[in-house]
Each structure stands twice: as structure tokens, then as C-alpha cells.
Amino acid sequence: MDRLRAVHEVTVANPRVPEQRAAFFAALSTVHGLIGASYPIDPSVLALAPCLEVVSSVSVGVDNYDRPALRQRGIVLTHTPGVLTETTADTLFALLMACSRRVVELANHVRDGHWNAAIDETLFGWDVHGKTLGILGFGRIGQAVARRGALGFGMPVVYHHPRVVSCPELADKALAVSQAELLSRADFLVLTLPLTVETRGLMNAERLAAMKSGAILINGSRGAVVDEAALLASLDRGHLRAAGLDVFAVEPLPLDSPLRRHPGVTAFPHIGSATHETRHAMAELATSNLLQALAGERPISAVD
Ligand code: 8YV
């Protein structure tokens, strides 16, 4: 904030907070730059922002932004890739471990005073080491998850990506396969792909059924990539063993969502990049992007 205020007049207003909504939309009529995340910037918002030149997103995902509308107006869109890769991969591997070893459930078993005898097989989890790790979407975050599995847990890695990916450090440890083979081989299937027209609803009933029986699904992409009703049906049918979800079609997850308390679901509140260090690094990068673009310079990480 100090860096921004040293150069520009700054209005702080969160349109998701009712008390701040009016201030946000009032400021829109004069602002040249926006910085933030998780709020849809579409033609209805752009119509209220005649002076807008730059949108600096504090996120790597940019599905909140109507990119054709921004391009049509010549508005620069920037984001914060790279700085959050390792933290997000840590989160997704934590979610994978939590699901397979039933960490949340068993920690609560102790907390709730139920540990009154040596545990038996009803409380056993499942091994992670040596199991097949499948990655759908082999970008920066997918490759970082693969490193954790292959180099840290001795897991054979298979992945599917729409283009050929060069990843020398995993050359002999990660195998590119078809989407069908990925679904059939993965003991753990980790989704690390962007939300696009092509990926929206990708993990539907058919693809979930094509997954290996007893597999565990981990979603670190966007909630809308997964058909949540079909996922619940797969869990209830006993086809999938568990699901670890850091993202949801509706966020925050509604209190009446069956995903919130389903025994087969471990749910995180979208904490992929949510560490002090990484969110600070993202804010710094987003600030640099905004300052550079408003100064007419090429920003560090432009999307469009
Ligand atoms: C963001 C994310 O930090 O980067 C993304 O795309 O989903 C998160 O890491 C979150 O959207 C809030 O900024």
C-alpha cells in the first residue's frame, strides 16, 4: 500500500463487503487501475470504469476476468504466477496426505475424546509412498506437485497436458499419457488446470467413473472443473475412496452444501497460496505490475 500511495491516490474498497460496495462502485468512475482478486470483472463493471487502464490480479488464475472485453478496451491484465507455485503445491500435497491418512478425521477422534483403546483397522488410512500420482494439467503447479510425489515419496508420476511439456528434472520420473490412461492409472488424481471453456465441468460422471476404483481425487484448480453432484455420487457409490477439495463451484462453500460434512470429503477454504510469505510476495508482484503498467512500462507478468 505504501508503494502504491507514494505514486497514486488509492481507494480501498471490497465490493464483496456490503458496507464497502458503494465506495467501490463510486471509485470505479475515476480509477485508472484495479488491484485485487476473486471478483468478476466483466462488461457490466467495465462500463462503470471509463478511465480503467490496468487490472492487476493477486492470483495466478484469471477466470474471473472477461479477457476479450478487457482486450477490446485495451486494458492490461496482469497476474502473479511463479511466486505461489511451491506454496500451492505444498497445500495440494497436504490435502492428498490428509485424505489418504484420514488426518482431519483422526485428529478430531483424539480431540473429541474417542481415543480410548489401541486403534484398529476401522481407523487405518492408506499408504501414499509408492502409489501412482496422476496430474491433470502439467503447468508450474502440477510439476511442483509431481516433484513432491516423485522425489519425496517415491511415487511413479503420470500426467496429461494438452501440449508437450519440457520438465528435465522429472524427465525419467514423470510420464505423459492420454487423459483416459491417466484416469485409469492414478491412485491419486490431482487437478491443476485453469478454468476455461474447455475445462469447465471436465470431471463429469463419465470421467469420474473412468478413474481407478478406490482412487482419491484432489482438486486444486477451480471448483467448476468438477461436477460436484457426480463426485458425491461416486463417493457414495464407493467408486472413489475420498476427495480433497481446496476449491468449490460456490465459495465460500454454502453451509447447506453436502460437500461440507461428507465423510469422504476433506475440504480446505481455498488456502492454496494462503501463507504469510506467499501472499506478501503475490501482493508485491501485483503492486509492481500495476505501477509498471500505469507508468507505461511492460509489467513483469502480463496475461494480456
Ligand atoms: C488466490 C488462487 O490467491 O492464485 C489463484 O488463482 O486461486 C489463489 O492462489 C486467491 O484467488 C486469492 O487471491
Residues whose N, C-alpha, C, O or C-beta is under 5 A from the ligand:
A	BS01	8YV	A37 S38 V58 S59 V60 G61 G272 S273
